């Protein structure tokens, strides 16, 4: 089994706004995402700090894109992050992953790469 390519990428965490329902934060009963790491963007939605700007970079991303990276709140991450898949993970192409990687000069993941 090949290692997960995400641990040497992080491009998605530094390419898109990470927004989700505020009830996923620890400000709501049962919520997990630390509310102190989010900002309101709509009446019922928040975004991870650093992602609602022209050049997004999630506050929870530790490391440099394209090198070994990690999410400092991995176990507490939002549904947006949990549902995002690397291209070819589970045998399905994800062009959004490819675009994020291209932004940082990283090649698309090959079908056999995940």
N, C-alpha and C positions, 0 to 999 in steps of 0.2 A: 504494500500500500504506500502510495506517495504521500509526503507531508502536505498538509493543507497550504495551498499557495497564498492564502490570505495573510499568513503570518510573515510573509516577506513582501507584502504589497501595501495595503492601507489606502490605496487610491480612492476607493469609494468614500472613505471617511474624510477625504480632503477634496471632494469634488461636488458634493451635493448638499442641499439643505436636509437635515435629518429632523423631520417634523412628525408629530404624533399627538394623539389625544392626551390631554393633560392628566387624565385619570390613571395613566401609566406611571406618573411620578409618585414619589413617596409622600407627596402632599395629600394624596387621596388614599382611602383605605384599600389596602392590597396592592398599591402601586409600588414599583421597584426602582425606577430611574430616579437618582438623586435630583430633586427639584432645584437645588442650588446650581446645578449644571445646565439648567434650561432657561429659556426666555419665552415669554408669551408672544405669540404671533397672530393670534385670533382669539375670539372669546373662549373657545374650548380646545385650542391647540397650542402646543409649545414646540420649540426647536432646541436642539442641543446648542449650547453656546459655541460660537465660532462658525456655525454652519449657515446662518442667515445673513450672508454677506457676499460680495462679488467674488471673493476668493475663499471659499469655505474651507475650514479645517476644524474638525470636531475637537473640542476641549479634552475629550476622553482618549484621543489617539496619542499613544506614546511611541516615539521613534520617528524615523524619517521615511516618507513614502518610498517604496522600492527597496527598502532594507528591512531588517527584522523590526517588526512593529507589534504592538499589542493594544488592546482596549483596556483602559484602567477600570472600567465598570462592566466587563464582559458578562458576568453572571446577572447583572442588573440592567442590561441594555434594552432598548425599546423594541417593539414589534417591528418597526421599520428596519432595524438592523438585523433582527432575527430572521426576517423574511428575505433579505437580500442574499442572493446566492452568487457564488463565483461562476463565471462562464464555464459551462460543461459539467458543473456539479450536478449530480443526479442525471447526467446524460443530456442536459438541456443547455443550449447556447443562451448567453445573456449579453446582448449587445451593449447594455448599459455598463456592465463590468468592463467590456472592451474599450468603451469610450473613456471611462475613468482612467484606465491603465494608459491609454494613448496620450492623455493629457500630461502624463508624467514621463513619457517616452518609453513606457513599458510595452512589450509586445502582447498581443492577445494570448490568452491561455489556449493551448492546443486541446482538441477533444480528448486526448489521452492524458492530459496534464493534471486532472483532478481525481 
